Amino acid sequence: MTDSIKHRLRLALHKDLFLDLEDRVKAEAVKAFEMIRDHSGLDKKRAREAEGQARFRMMEQGFEEVCALHGGHLLEGSLIPRTELKVFQPFMRFEVDSKGIILGLAAMPEPRAIPGKNKSRLAGVTLNYDLSPHLDLDGKGPKVGDVFALLLVSRHREKAGQIDEIAVGVIDSNYESYLFYESLNKFLSGHGDAPVTSPTPSAPSTALQPSPTVSLKKVVTPFVPPEAPGREDEGGTGRE
């Protein structure tokens, strides 16, 4: 099941999208920290709360803008497809073969922790009902149509303005556990890498003595994106 979900996500969500999202999320986290530190005049506790609010809202706007540049579309009427469930966050839909991935942004208290529930995410996970474990009486297995996935961000607790982990996750329809979770580093490993080609051998030597045989070695270096760092609870008080 995990492999099939990962394959489905990778078909619609390209590596360049995630690399740009990673850069933007990290940049907004630093910007929020510096803005509050340098211009708020707040004491430590209030500054931390204000930074949390600012960080998520800035990341949220960046998320929407980057997704739009990569072909994502805001949900029409702010409704989950084929339902009357309304959302209040920028959920971006990407489509391949008439099936969609709806991608949202959420903050985790720490890596692998389920992000806080809100109306938008509770509406989103209804799409994952057919991915959740159920009695498979008809033998057809999971039906994969639109899938609701999240770009998950956990802030670094020791390093101000930094992100601890960025991950990709799919939460079950009961909003209790992950059906799929991988750090962005792992998710992108081998995803859409350009093939490595061997260098073109130089022209044969014109010298009288035979040229030494050159053995060309294909070295494929797996993609290792930059280290992930952050976190924040959206729409709340900003308290940790």
N, C-alpha and C positions, 0 to 999 in steps of 0.2 A: 504493500500500500504506500509506504513512504517513498519508494522509488517512483511509483506512478505519479504521485503528487509532484515530486520534484521535476519529473520530466514535463509534466503539464505546465508548471510554472516557468520552466526554462524556455519552452516554446514561445511563450508570449512576452516574457520579461527578459530583455536582452542584457548582456553584460555591461554595455556602455551606459544603460540606464542606471544600473546599480552603482557603477563607478562614479557617475555624476551625482547621484543621490548621496553617496558616502562623502564626497568632497563638500557638498553643500551643507549637509547635516553638521559636519565637524566645524565648518566655517561659521555657521550660525551659533553654535555652542560657544565658541571663542568670542564672537561678537557680543552675545548676550552678557557674558561674564564681564567683559571689558566695559560695556555700556553701564552696567549697574555699579561696578567698582569705581569707575572714574566720574560718573555724573549723578548718581542717585543721592549721595550723602546719607544713606541709610545705615543704621547699625547692622552688626553682623547677621543677626537673626532675620530682620526684615529684608536685608539685601539678598539673603539666600532664597527667601520666598519669592521675592520679586524676580530674581534671576531665573527661578524655575518657571514662572509664568511666561516671562519674556522668551526664554529659550525655546519652549515648545511652540509658541505662536510664530516665532521666527522660522523654526524648522518646518512648521506646517506650511507656511507660505512658500518657502523654498521647495518643499516636496511637491506642492501643486505646480509650481512653475517648471521644475525639471521634468516632471511627468508629462506635462503638456508639450514640452519641446521634443519628447520622445514618442509622441503619438497617443498619449493617454487622454481620455475625455472624462470630464466630470459627469456623474450620473445624471441623466435627463430628469428634470423635475426634482432632483435630490431624492429619488426613490430607488430602493433596491429593485433590480429587474424582476418583472412578473409578480410584484407584490405592491402593497400600499404602504410599505414601511419606509418612513422618511429618515434621512440621515442629515446630520448637522456638521459634519466634517468633510473635507475634500477627499472623497473616495474616487480614484481614477480607474477607468475601465480600459483594458487593453484586450484586443480580440485577435484570435487566430483560428482559422477554420470554423468561423461562426460561433465559437465558444469563447467566453471571456474570463479574464482574471481581473477581479476588482481589488485594487491595492490601496490600503490605507496606511496611516502612520500612527504608531502608538509608542508610549514610553513604558519601560519596564522598571520596577524598583531595583532589580538586579538581573544579571543574565539568566535566561530561561524562566524567569517568573512571569506568570500570566499578567498582562496589563489590566488596569482597572476597568471594570464594566462601565459602559455608558450606553445611551439609547442607540447611538449610531453603530457601535460595534456589536451590540446584541442583535440589531437588525441584520448586520452583515453576515454573522455566522449562521443565520438560517439557510444561507446558500450551501453550507457545508454538511447539510443533513445526510446527503447520499454518500458523503465521504466518511461519516461517522460509523462506528460499529453497530450493525443491526443484524437481525436474523435474515440470512440470505436464502429465502425459501424458493425463489424463482431461479437461482443459479446464475444470475446475470452479473453478480458482483456490483461494485460501486459504479454509479452513473456520474460521470464527470461532465457537468455543464459549466456554468459560471462558478468560479471558486473565489472565495473571499480570503485574501492573504494580507499580512501586515509586514511593513518594514518596522522592525522593533529596535528601539534605541535605549541603551542604559548608560546613564552618566557615570563618570568616574568619581568615586566618593573621596578619594585622597587628592586628586589633581583637579583643581578648580578650572572650569571651562573646557574640560576634556571629556571624551566619550570612552566608556569602558568597552562596550560591545554594540555592534550593529548586527542584526540577524534578520532572517526571513522566517516567518512562522504562519501556520494555518491552525486556527483554534477550532475545536469540535463544536457542533451545533448546540451543545449544552453549556458552552463556555466554561468548561472545567479543566481541560488539558489540551496539550498540543497534539494535533494529528501529524504535524511536521514542524521541525525546528532545526535550523542550521545557522551557525554563525555565517556572516557574509563571506568571510575568507573561505570557508569550506564550500559554501554554495557556489561561489564563483570559480573554484578550482576546476580547471578544464572546461569551463563553460564558454564556448564561443571563441576559444583561442585560435588565432590564425595558424595554419600549418607551418612548420619549420622546414625550410628547403635547404638542401646541401649547397655549399658554394660551388660555382661553376669551375671545373678544373681548368688550369691554364693551358695554353696551346702546347703541343708536344715540342720538346726540345729539338733544336736543329743540330746539336752537337753530335759527334761521331759516336761517343759512348752512349749506351742506353740510359734513358732516364729512370730514376728510381721509381718504384711503384708507390703511389700515394693512396693510402686507405682513408676514405672519407667517413667520418663518424656522424651519424645523425644524433643530435643532442636535443631532446625536447625538455625544455624547462617549464615545469608547471607554473601557472599563473599564481602569484602570491600578492594580493592587494595590500595596500597599506594597513597597518595595525588599527583595529577598531577601538575607539574610546567611548559615553554618556547617559542620561535618563531624566525623565520628568513626567509627572502626572498632569495630563492636559485637562483644562477646564475646571480644576479644583482650586484649592487654596494655595497650591505651590508648596505645601509642607512636605517634608521628606518622610 
